[in-house]
Amino acid sequence: MDYTNKQHVQVPNNMGKSDLTANDLLVYVSIKRYMNNETKTCFPSQETICKNAGLSKPTILKSIDKLKQENYITVYKEGRKNVY
């Protein structure tokens, strides 16, 4: 994991009480690190999320689906990229 960017990421209080796994939390934090504070959007690639979380692509995709189902993130397509 890259510790050179020491940006603080706040997670919702209720995340600890959900059925999310440690991998799900890693993916959430890896995505939120790139969030624009004004627009509340971010555009990290799946490869960037894999690198930051230290997880495989199938694992992060599973976690992204779970985070979407639990309404912690919203994903929509903008051209060829996903917006989180």
C-alpha positions in Angstrom: 0.0 0.0 0.0 1.3 3.5 -0.9 1.7 5.5 2.3 3.2 8.6 0.6 -0.3 10.3 0.3 -1.4 10.7 3.9 -4.8 12.0 3.1 -7.4 11.5 5.9 -10.5 9.5 4.8 -13.5 9.5 7.1 -15.8 6.5 7.1 -19.5 6.6 8.1 -20.1 5.5 11.7 -22.5 2.8 10.8 -20.0 1.0 8.6 -18.7 -0.9 11.6 -22.2 -2.3 12.2 -22.8 -3.6 8.7 -21.9 -6.9 7.0 -18.9 -5.3 5.2 -15.6 -7.2 5.2 -12.2 -5.7 5.8 -11.7 -5.9 2.0 -14.8 -3.9 1.5 -13.5 -1.2 3.8 -10.2 -1.1 2.1 -11.9 -0.6 -1.3 -14.1 2.1 0.2 -11.1 4.0 1.6 -9.2 3.5 -1.6 -12.0 5.0 -3.6 -12.7 7.9 -1.2 -9.0 9.0 -1.2 -9.7 10.4 -4.7 -13.0 12.2 -3.9 -13.3 15.8 -4.9 -14.6 17.6 -1.7 -16.7 20.0 -3.8 -18.3 17.7 -6.3 -18.2 14.6 -4.1 -17.1 12.5 -7.2 -13.9 10.6 -7.9 -12.5 8.7 -10.9 -9.9 6.2 -9.7 -9.3 3.4 -12.2 -9.9 -0.2 -11.1 -6.1 -0.7 -11.4 -5.5 2.2 -9.0 -8.0 0.8 -6.5 -6.3 -2.6 -6.8 -2.9 -1.1 -6.2 -4.0 1.1 -3.2 -6.0 -1.7 -1.6 -3.5 -4.4 -2.3 -6.4 -6.6 -3.7 -7.1 -8.4 -7.0 -9.5 -7.0 -9.6 -12.2 -9.6 -8.9 -12.1 -8.9 -5.2 -12.4 -5.1 -5.7 -15.3 -5.6 -8.2 -17.1 -7.8 -5.6 -16.5 -5.1 -2.9 -17.7 -2.3 -5.2 -20.9 -4.3 -5.8 -21.4 -4.8 -2.1 -20.7 -1.1 -1.3 -23.3 -0.1 -4.0 -25.9 -2.5 -2.5 -25.3 -1.0 0.9 -25.6 2.5 -0.5 -22.1 3.6 0.6 -21.2 4.5 -3.0 -23.0 5.3 -6.2 -21.4 4.3 -9.5 -22.4 5.6 -12.9 -20.8 5.6 -16.3 -19.4 8.7 -17.9 -18.1 7.8 -21.3 -15.8 4.9 -20.8 -15.0 5.5 -17.1 -16.8 4.8 -13.9 -17.6 7.6 -11.6 -17.8 6.8 -7.8 
